[in-house]
Amino acid sequence: MERTSFAEMRCSLARGLDMIGDWWSPLIIRDLFLNVTRFDELIEDLGISRNLLTRRLKSLVECGVIDREIYQRRPVRYEYRLTESGRDLVPVILALTAWGDRWARPKEGSPILFVHKTCGHQFQPQVSCSACGQAISADAVKPIAGPGGAAKPGTRLVARRLQGAS
């Protein structure tokens, strides 16, 4: 089954999901962040088929989320690294992990814990306001129309409702 492309939608979320929105890509990005960088390591860690991993890595390279670098010439083998775009996804992956820890954690406990390198403390990932630093919840957000909003595929009704809410 071929998935629908969101690349032309007038929605940043849809376009971002078009780049990384299958089940495997966030796990690949997580593994690269955790320094699992070689093809065979990714297969071993994720249990993904070679064919599917090849397609996902190619797509992530094409959209600029990861780079590949040769680490062996005979036979040619690559390591994969997060680009600036990929590193910017790490907080998103951490936030999804925190959500999973809250709502889908294995009974044995959280599989990964995080320590902030700057202060040395273990932390729970959260989304916070860039202006005041407070944690963000659904009840604390008021969406308003942005300059790129339009009643086009992906935001047909949302754009109209946000225009009325401004």
C-alpha positions in Angstrom: 0.0 0.0 0.0 1.4 3.3 -1.0 1.1 6.1 1.5 -0.4 9.5 0.6 2.1 12.3 0.1 1.5 15.4 2.3 4.3 17.4 0.6 1.9 19.8 -1.1 -0.3 20.4 1.9 -0.4 23.9 3.3 0.4 22.6 6.8 3.9 22.4 8.5 2.9 19.4 10.5 1.7 17.5 7.4 4.8 18.5 5.4 7.0 17.4 8.3 5.2 14.1 8.6 5.7 13.6 4.9 9.5 13.7 5.6 9.6 11.5 8.7 6.0 10.2 9.3 6.3 6.5 9.0 6.7 4.2 12.1 10.3 3.5 11.4 11.8 7.0 10.8 11.5 8.3 14.4 13.1 5.0 15.7 15.9 5.4 13.2 16.4 9.0 14.3 16.4 7.9 17.9 19.0 5.2 17.3 21.3 7.6 15.4 21.0 10.0 18.3 22.0 7.1 20.6 25.0 6.4 18.4 23.7 3.3 16.6 25.0 4.5 13.3 25.7 1.6 11.0 23.3 -0.3 8.8 23.8 -3.7 10.4 23.6 -2.2 13.9 20.2 -0.5 13.0 18.9 -3.9 11.6 20.0 -5.6 14.8 18.6 -3.0 17.2 15.3 -2.4 15.4 14.5 -5.8 13.8 13.7 -4.0 10.6 14.2 -5.7 7.2 17.2 -4.7 5.1 15.0 -3.6 2.2 12.8 -1.4 4.4 15.8 0.1 6.2 17.5 0.9 2.9 14.3 2.7 1.7 13.9 4.7 4.9 17.6 5.7 5.1 17.5 6.8 1.4 14.4 8.9 2.1 15.9 10.5 5.2 19.1 11.4 3.3 17.1 12.8 0.4 15.1 15.1 2.7 18.2 16.2 4.6 17.5 14.7 8.0 20.6 12.4 7.9 23.9 12.2 6.1 25.8 9.1 5.2 29.6 8.8 5.4 31.8 6.0 4.1 33.6 4.2 6.9 34.9 1.2 4.9 35.9 1.1 1.2 35.9 -2.7 0.5 33.1 -3.4 0.5 31.7 0.1 0.7 29.9 0.6 4.0 28.3 3.7 5.5 27.7 5.3 8.8 24.6 7.5 9.2 24.6 10.8 11.1 21.9 13.3 12.0 22.1 16.6 10.1 21.2 19.9 11.8 17.6 19.2 10.7 17.8 15.7 12.3 19.3 17.0 15.5 16.4 19.5 15.7 14.1 16.4 15.7 15.7 15.0 18.9 13.6 17.1 21.3 10.5 16.0 19.4 11.6 12.4 19.8 12.2 13.0 23.5 8.8 14.5 23.9 7.2 11.5 22.2 9.2 9.2 24.4 8.0 11.1 27.5 4.4 10.7 26.3 5.0 7.0 25.7 6.5 6.7 29.2 3.3 8.2 30.6 0.8 6.3 28.5 2.5 3.2 27.2 5.5 2.4 29.4 6.5 -1.2 29.7 5.5 -2.7 33.1 9.3 -3.0 33.9 9.7 0.8 33.7 11.1 3.4 31.3 13.6 1.8 28.8 15.6 5.0 28.5 16.2 7.8 31.0 17.7 11.2 30.1 20.3 13.4 31.8 20.8 17.0 30.9 24.5 17.4 30.1 24.5 21.1 31.2 23.3 20.6 34.8 23.8 16.9 35.2 20.3 16.1 36.4 17.9 13.5 35.1 14.9 15.1 33.5 11.5 14.3 32.0 11.3 15.8 28.5 8.6 18.4 28.1 7.6 21.1 25.6 7.9 24.6 27.1 7.0 28.1 26.0 10.0 29.8 24.3 9.0 33.2 25.9 8.3 32.3 29.6 9.7 28.7 30.0 6.5 27.3 31.4 5.4 23.8 30.4 2.9 23.6 27.5 -0.4 21.7 27.8 -3.3 21.6 25.4 -5.4 23.8 27.7 -2.6 26.4 27.8 -2.4 27.0 24.0 -4.5 29.4 21.8 -3.8 28.8 18.1 -4.1 31.8 15.8 -3.7 32.2 12.1 -0.2 32.4 10.8 1.1 34.2 7.7 1.2 31.0 5.6 -2.3 29.8 6.6 -4.7 29.2 3.8 -7.9 27.3 3.1 -6.1 24.7 1.0 -5.6 20.9 1.3 -4.5 20.0 4.8 -5.9 23.1 6.4 -9.1 23.8 4.6 -11.3 24.1 7.7 -8.6 24.9 10.2 -7.5 28.1 8.3 -11.1 29.4 8.2 -11.6 28.7 11.9 -8.2 30.3 12.9 -9.0 33.4 10.8 -12.2 33.7 12.9 -10.3 33.2 16.2 -7.7 35.9 15.6 
